[in-house]
Amino acid sequence: MSLSDRESGGGLLELMAVVLIITIFATSAMPLLQEQVAARQIDSVARQFIAHAQFARGQALTLGLTAHIAPLQGGLWDEGWLVSIQCQKSVPKITCLHRPWLMQKSIAPVYFKGGGKQFIDPHLATRGIAFNAAGAAKTAHGGFVANRLILGHERYPHLERQLILGSGGRWRICDPHKDAKSCS
């Protein structure tokens, strides 16, 4: 056996050892990577929901009408939501069309914990957030709505984000595992 044959054989064994080590590291890191992807999915849905809620508030302020963000067909938030305005008899039909501005369908594998029971008007027993012409989130009888929605992930139930609506109409996203004080 020549010297070059022995060198190329040693190189192949070294290469196989390096590939084996890389495979072991990749296999051990995969669950962590998948959990990070799930956390990003939750964050994405949270930002999208807040953007739609802020759009509804902005339309209420701009048009001087009540704007809503509510679950599709009055169901649970998990099924999706839509942003629309509430037409009043005094508003011309040209201004007030009965069609939604924005709609979001199913958000799986992300879901609202508890089916998104939050933001239920105690007087009407309906889910949703209504922003009046001043941009405040109010119930049908004028009470202020301050509440939260909690997002989770089907594969990683310990991951969650809380979407909190403050009294001034500002939203914040809170991770209870990192921000325990600000989530309460």
PyMOL commands that set and color helices and strands:
alter all, ss='L'
color gray80, all
select helices_A, chain A and resi 3-63+72-74+77-79+113-115+180-183
alter helices_A, ss='H'
color red, helices_A
select strands_A, chain A and resi 67-71+81-85+102-104+110-112+129-131+137-138+148-153+160-165+171-174
alter strands_A, ss='S'
color yellow, strands_A
deselect
rebuild
show_as cartoon
